[in-house]
Amino acid sequence: MKESEKQALFQEAEASVIQHFKQKFELDVVITSKELLPEMAVSQIGLKGHVKDHEDQSFGISYDYKKKTTKNLVISPEIEEAIKAKGYDPYAK
């Protein structure tokens, strides 16, 4: 994969994850790292980040760039509390 294609996928993944947290949990998040997972195994990008202005409220999530979906959400206890405080179940499908 060319570097330009990789960067375009990173931008798409970041925008999708930010939108996911905004729509599903009403949270503004900041992406701190992105990693293209081995292409021969999966078509995913791993992203890490935290809630804006709350670095202790961290998360990890995968973005499938072929299916255009997010999955494998992993959250810290602090972000779990913030999500529940807004009345959402972070583990609901």
GUGUVO-294225 format. One line per field, with one value per atom (N, C-alpha, C, O): x, y, z; residue in one letter; residue number from 1; chain. Coordinates in steps of 0.2 Angstrom, whole numbers. Example, Ala and Ser with C-alpha at 12.3 -4.5 7.8 and 13.67 -1.06 7.14 Angstrom:
GUGUVO-294225
X = 66:62:66:71:64:68:64:67
Y = -28:-22:-16:-17:-11:-5:0:6
Z = 39:39:39:42:35:36:39:40
resn = a:a:a:a:s:s:s:s
resi = 1:1:1:1:2:2:2:2
chain = A:A:A:A:A:A:A:A
//
This chain:
GUGUVO-294225
X = 4:0:4:9:3:6:5:0:10:10:3:0:2:-4:-10:-15:-11:-17:-17:-23:-12:-12:-14:-18:-12:-14:-21:-25:-24:-31:-35:-40:-33:-36:-36:-41:-30:-30:-35:-38:-35:-40:-47:-51:-49:-56:-57:-62:-52:-53:-54:-58:-50:-50:-57:-60:-59:-66:-71:-76:-71:-76:-77:-82:-71:-71:-73:-77:-71:-73:-81:-84:-84:-91:-94:-100:-91:-94:-95:-101:-90:-91:-96:-99:-96:-100:-108:-112:-109:-116:-118:-124:-114:-116:-116:-120:-111:-110:-110:-109:-111:-110:-104:-104:-98:-92:-87:-87:-83:-78:-72:-70:-69:-63:-57:-58:-51:-45:-41:-40:-39:-35:-28:-25:-25:-18:-13:-7:-15:-11:-15:-21:-12:-16:-10:-5:-13:-8:-12:-17:-9:-12:-10:-4:-15:-14:-11:-13:-8:-5:-11:-16:-10:-15:-16:-22:-11:-12:-17:-20:-18:-22:-29:-34:-29:-35:-35:-30:-41:-41:-43:-49:-39:-41:-35:-29:-37:-33:-35:-40:-29:-30:-29:-24:-34:-33:-34:-37:-30:-30:-32:-30:-35:-36:-39:-39:-42:-45:-50:-51:-54:-60:-56:-51:-58:-55:-55:-60:-49:-48:-48:-48:-48:-48:-44:-46:-37:-33:-33:-31:-36:-37:-43:-43:-47:-53:-51:-53:-47:-44:-48:-52:-46:-49:-45:-40:-46:-43:-49:-54:-49:-54:-51:-46:-54:-52:-57:-63:-55:-59:-57:-52:-63:-62:-63:-69:-58:-58:-61:-63:-62:-66:-74:-78:-75:-83:-85:-91:-80:-82:-86:-91:-83:-86:-81:-75:-83:-79:-80:-86:-75:-76:-71:-66:-71:-66:-64:-59:-70:-69:-66:-69:-61:-58:-58:-55:-61:-61:-58:-58:-56:-53:-59:-65:-58:-64:-66:-72:-62:-64:-69:-73:-67:-72:-78:-84:-78:-84:-89:-95:-86:-90:-93:-99:-89:-92:-97:-102:-97:-102:-108:-114:-107:-113:-117:-123:-113:-115:-120:-124:-119:-123:-129:-133:-130:-135:-135:-140:-128:-127:-124:-121:-125:-122:-116:-117:-110:-104:-103:-100:-107:-106:-112:-112:-117:-123:-121:-117:-123:-121:-126:-125
Y = -6:0:6:7:11:17:21:21:26:30:35:36:37:42:38:41:32:27:26:26:25:24:30:29:36:42:43:46:42:43:38:40:32:27:30:29:32:35:41:41:45:51:48:51:43:41:37:38:33:30:35:34:40:45:48:49:50:54:49:51:43:38:37:37:36:35:41:40:47:53:54:55:52:52:47:48:41:36:38:37:40:43:48:49:53:59:56:58:52:49:45:45:40:34:36:34:41:42:50:52:54:61:64:68:61:62:65:62:70:73:69:70:66:62:65:68:63:65:58:54:58:52:53:58:49:50:45:47:40:35:31:30:29:25:20:22:14:9:4:2:4:-1:-8:-10:-12:-19:-23:-21:-29:-32:-34:-37:-31:-32:-39:-41:-43:-50:-54:-59:-51:-54:-51:-54:-44:-41:-34:-32:-31:-25:-19:-16:-19:-14:-9:-11:-4:1:1:2:1:1:8:12:11:18:18:14:23:25:32:36:34:41:41:37:47:49:54:57:55:60:67:68:72:79:82:82:84:87:82:85:76:71:65:60:66:60:54:49:54:48:44:38:47:43:40:43:35:33:27:23:25:20:17:21:11:8:6:3:6:4:2:5:-3:-4:-2:-1:0:2:-2:-3:-6:-10:-6:-3:-4:0:-3:1:-9:-12:-12:-11:-14:-14:-7:-6:-2:4:4:7:0:-1:-1:-2:1:1:-5:-8:-8:-14:-14:-10:-19:-21:-15:-13:-11:-6:-8:-13:-5:-6:1:5:1:7:7:2:13:13:14:15:12:13:20:21:25:32:34:37:31:33:29:31:23:19:23:23:26:30:36:37:39:45:43:47:37:35:33:35:30:28:34:34:39:45:49:52:48:51:46:48:41:36:31:28:30:25:19:19:13:7:6:5:6:6:-1:-2:-6:-13:-15:-21:-10:-12:-13:-8:-17:-18:-14:-14
Z = 0:0:0:4:-4:-5:2:5:3:9:9:14:2:2:3:6:1:2:10:12:13:20:24:28:22:25:24:29:18:17:21:24:22:26:34:37:36:43:44:49:39:40:40:44:36:36:42:45:45:51:57:61:57:63:63:68:57:56:58:62:56:58:66:68:69:76:80:85:78:81:81:86:75:74:78:80:78:82:89:92:92:99:100:105:96:96:95:99:91:90:95:97:97:101:109:112:111:118:119:125:114:115:118:123:116:118:113:107:114:110:111:117:106:108:103:98:106:102:101:105:94:92:93:91:97:99:95:94:92:88:84:85:78:73:70:69:69:67:62:63:56:51:53:54:54:56:50:44:51:45:40:41:34:29:27:25:27:25:30:28:36:41:41:41:42:43:39:37:38:34:40:39:45:50:52:51:55:58:66:68:70:77:79:77:83:85:92:96:95:103:103:99:109:110:117:122:118:125:124:118:129:129:129:132:125:124:131:135:133:140:146:151:144:150:148:145:148:146:150:147:156:159:157:158:153:150:143:137:143:136:133:137:127:124:118:116:116:110:106:108:99:95:88:86:84:78:73:74:67:61:55:53:53:47:41:39:37:31:25:20:25:19:21:17:27:29:32:32:33:35:42:43:46:53:59:57:65:71:75:74:78:82:87:87:92:97:101:102:104:108:115:118:117:124:127:125:133:137:144:147:146:153:158:156:164:169:169:171:168:169:163:164:157:151:152:150:155:156:161:159:166:171:167:168:163:159:155:154:151:147:151:149:156:160:163:164:165:168:163:165:156:151:150:146:153:152:147:145:145:139:142:147:139:140:136:130:138:133:130:125:133:130:126:124:125:121:113:111:110:103:98:92
resn = m:m:m:m:k:k:k:k:e:e:e:e:s:s:s:s:e:e:e:e:k:k:k:k:q:q:q:q:a:a:a:a:l:l:l:l:f:f:f:f:q:q:q:q:e:e:e:e:a:a:a:a:e:e:e:e:a:a:a:a:s:s:s:s:v:v:v:v:i:i:i:i:q:q:q:q:h:h:h:h:f:f:f:f:k:k:k:k:q:q:q:q:k:k:k:k:f:f:f:f:e:e:e:e:l:l:l:l:d:d:d:d:v:v:v:v:v:v:v:v:i:i:i:i:t:t:t:t:s:s:s:s:k:k:k:k:e:e:e:e:l:l:l:l:l:l:l:l:p:p:p:p:e:e:e:e:m:m:m:m:a:a:a:a:v:v:v:v:s:s:s:s:q:q:q:q:i:i:i:i:g:g:g:g:l:l:l:l:k:k:k:k:g:g:g:g:h:h:h:h:v:v:v:v:k:k:k:k:d:d:d:d:h:h:h:h:e:e:e:e:d:d:d:d:q:q:q:q:s:s:s:s:f:f:f:f:g:g:g:g:i:i:i:i:s:s:s:s:y:y:y:y:d:d:d:d:y:y:y:y:k:k:k:k:k:k:k:k:k:k:k:k:t:t:t:t:t:t:t:t:k:k:k:k:n:n:n:n:l:l:l:l:v:v:v:v:i:i:i:i:s:s:s:s:p:p:p:p:e:e:e:e:i:i:i:i:e:e:e:e:e:e:e:e:a:a:a:a:i:i:i:i:k:k:k:k:a:a:a:a:k:k:k:k:g:g:g:g:y:y:y:y:d:d:d:d:p:p:p:p:y:y:y:y:a:a:a:a:k:k:k:k
resi = 1:1:1:1:2:2:2:2:3:3:3:3:4:4:4:4:5:5:5:5:6:6:6:6:7:7:7:7:8:8:8:8:9:9:9:9:10:10:10:10:11:11:11:11:12:12:12:12:13:13:13:13:14:14:14:14:15:15:15:15:16:16:16:16:17:17:17:17:18:18:18:18:19:19:19:19:20:20:20:20:21:21:21:21:22:22:22:22:23:23:23:23:24:24:24:24:25:25:25:25:26:26:26:26:27:27:27:27:28:28:28:28:29:29:29:29:30:30:30:30:31:31:31:31:32:32:32:32:33:33:33:33:34:34:34:34:35:35:35:35:36:36:36:36:37:37:37:37:38:38:38:38:39:39:39:39:40:40:40:40:41:41:41:41:42:42:42:42:43:43:43:43:44:44:44:44:45:45:45:45:46:46:46:46:47:47:47:47:48:48:48:48:49:49:49:49:50:50:50:50:51:51:51:51:52:52:52:52:53:53:53:53:54:54:54:54:55:55:55:55:56:56:56:56:57:57:57:57:58:58:58:58:59:59:59:59:60:60:60:60:61:61:61:61:62:62:62:62:63:63:63:63:64:64:64:64:65:65:65:65:66:66:66:66:67:67:67:67:68:68:68:68:69:69:69:69:70:70:70:70:71:71:71:71:72:72:72:72:73:73:73:73:74:74:74:74:75:75:75:75:76:76:76:76:77:77:77:77:78:78:78:78:79:79:79:79:80:80:80:80:81:81:81:81:82:82:82:82:83:83:83:83:84:84:84:84:85:85:85:85:86:86:86:86:87:87:87:87:88:88:88:88:89:89:89:89:90:90:90:90:91:91:91:91:92:92:92:92:93:93:93:93
chain = A:A:A:A:A:A:A:A:A:A:A:A:A:A:A:A:A:A:A:A:A:A:A:A:A:A:A:A:A:A:A:A:A:A:A:A:A:A:A:A:A:A:A:A:A:A:A:A:A:A:A:A:A:A:A:A:A:A:A:A:A:A:A:A:A:A:A:A:A:A:A:A:A:A:A:A:A:A:A:A:A:A:A:A:A:A:A:A:A:A:A:A:A:A:A:A:A:A:A:A:A:A:A:A:A:A:A:A:A:A:A:A:A:A:A:A:A:A:A:A:A:A:A:A:A:A:A:A:A:A:A:A:A:A:A:A:A:A:A:A:A:A:A:A:A:A:A:A:A:A:A:A:A:A:A:A:A:A:A:A:A:A:A:A:A:A:A:A:A:A:A:A:A:A:A:A:A:A:A:A:A:A:A:A:A:A:A:A:A:A:A:A:A:A:A:A:A:A:A:A:A:A:A:A:A:A:A:A:A:A:A:A:A:A:A:A:A:A:A:A:A:A:A:A:A:A:A:A:A:A:A:A:A:A:A:A:A:A:A:A:A:A:A:A:A:A:A:A:A:A:A:A:A:A:A:A:A:A:A:A:A:A:A:A:A:A:A:A:A:A:A:A:A:A:A:A:A:A:A:A:A:A:A:A:A:A:A:A:A:A:A:A:A:A:A:A:A:A:A:A:A:A:A:A:A:A:A:A:A:A:A:A:A:A:A:A:A:A:A:A:A:A:A:A:A:A:A:A:A:A:A:A:A:A:A:A:A:A:A:A:A:A:A:A:A:A:A:A:A:A:A:A:A:A:A:A:A:A:A:A:A:A:A:A:A:A:A:A:A:A:A:A
//
